[in-house]
Amino acid sequence: MNQQKVYLSDELREYLVKLPDIDIDQLVDVWSQPLPESFRVNTLKLPEKHILERLRNKNIRFKKIPWTRYGYILEENYEIGVSLEHMLGLIYIQGPVSMAPVEVLDPKPGEIVLDMCAAPGSKSTQIAQLMEGRGVLVANDPSIERCKALSSNLQKFGVLNVVVTTLDGRAFPKMVGEFFDKVLVDAPCSSLGIISKDWSVGKNWTLKHAKRLSRLQNQLLKAAFDVLKPGGVLVYSTCTLTVEENEMVVNNLIESREDAVVEKIYLDGLRYREGIIDYDGLKMREEIKNTVRIYPYHNNAEGFYIAKIVKKV
Ligand SMILES: C[S@@+](CC[C@H](N)C(=O)[O-])C[C@H]1O[C@@H](n2cnc3c(N)ncnc32)[C@H](O)[C@@H]1O
C-alpha cells in the first residue's frame, strides 16, 4: 500500500530547495511517518536503574540515546504516555534531538540558570535533573496558559529549586544585570523540524511569518546574552530549518556583541551538518560553522538548530 505523503506548500518547497546540502525527498519521507517515541528517566525521583527495571518488567524494549544522559528510544510501539511511570513523573516523554540543547548547555549543581522560553518544560525538567536539586533554575514563559503545563510538569517531576516567571524574555535586562551562569533560549519558531508531528505546518508555513519570528528571536537572544555572567554559557535552539531563524540570528548577535564567541559543539553519535555561512548573497562569520543544523533524516528524529555561545571574561 502506498503511504500517504505530507503536503508542502509551493512557497515552502521553493524555500527548502535553496538550502545548500538538503535532500528534499528524504525530508518528505521522514516527515510523512510518525517518529519513534523517546523518553528521559527522572533521576530526581529514583535511581536510573530502578526506573529502567520497572519498564523492562513490563516488557518495554528501548535503547540508549548516545548524545544525552538518561535518554532512551522505544524499539517498538508502546503507549508509554499512559503508563504509571509517566503519571508518577518517573519518566518524561521528549524527542531525542530535543534533549540535545540541554546537553550542550551542561548545567551543573549550584549554578544559576535561566530557561527563557520554558513552557511546557521538557528542557526545564532536564536542566533541573542535571542540577540535582542545587542552585536555582528560573523557568520563564510569558504564556500564562502554557505556564500551567510548565508548573504542573515541574511539580510532577519533583523539581524544588525552581522559580517560574511569566515575563517577556526581552524584559530580563531591565530587571537584572549579568546574573546567570547559563541561559537557554529555546525560541518560538516556525517549527519545520517537527512537521511529522503536525502536517499543517507544511501547508501553512510562510517566509513572512518566519521573518517576523526572526525579529523576536534576535531580541530574545540579545537579552539573554546581556544577562549572562562573563564566562557564562548561552545556548540558542530552535526546532526549525530556516536560515533567518537560525544562523542569521546568531550572526547578528556576534556582530553586535564583541564579547560573544560561538563555540564548537560535541554530541556523541548525533548526525548533523555545520551551520550555513553563505546564504542568498549574505556572508556570515566563519564561526557560525560551529553551530549545528540537524535535519530530520539525519537521525530519524526531529529537525533542530543549536548554537553554543560563550561570553568572554
Ligand atoms: C519552542 S517553545 C519552548 C519549548 C520548551 N523550551 C520545552 O522544551 O518544553 C517556545 C516558547 O517560547 C515562548 N515565548 C513566546 N514569546 C516569548 C517571549 N517574548 N519571551 C519568552 N518566551 C516567549 C512561547 O510561549 C513558547 O512556550
The ligand as an ORCA input file, in Angstrom:
! r2SCAN-3c Opt
* xyz 0 1
  C       9.679     26.145     21.460
  S       8.647     26.650     22.736
  C       9.590     26.228     24.153
  C       9.588     24.766     24.478
  C      10.243     24.463     25.823
  N      11.587     25.010     25.880
  C      10.307     22.976     26.083
  O      11.351     22.362     25.772
  O       9.333     22.423     26.602
  C       8.808     28.380     22.696
  C       8.179     29.107     23.868
  O       8.528     30.496     23.744
  C       7.524     31.229     24.384
  N       7.626     32.647     24.004
  C       6.950     33.316     23.037
  N       7.279     34.626     23.062
  C       8.197     34.788     24.044
  C       8.885     35.914     24.592
  N       8.700     37.139     24.093
  N       9.722     35.707     25.636
  C       9.924     34.471     26.139
  N       9.291     33.365     25.671
  C       8.435     33.527     24.641
  C       6.252     30.535     23.931
  O       5.187     30.811     24.816
  C       6.663     29.062     23.925
  O       6.254     28.416     25.089
*
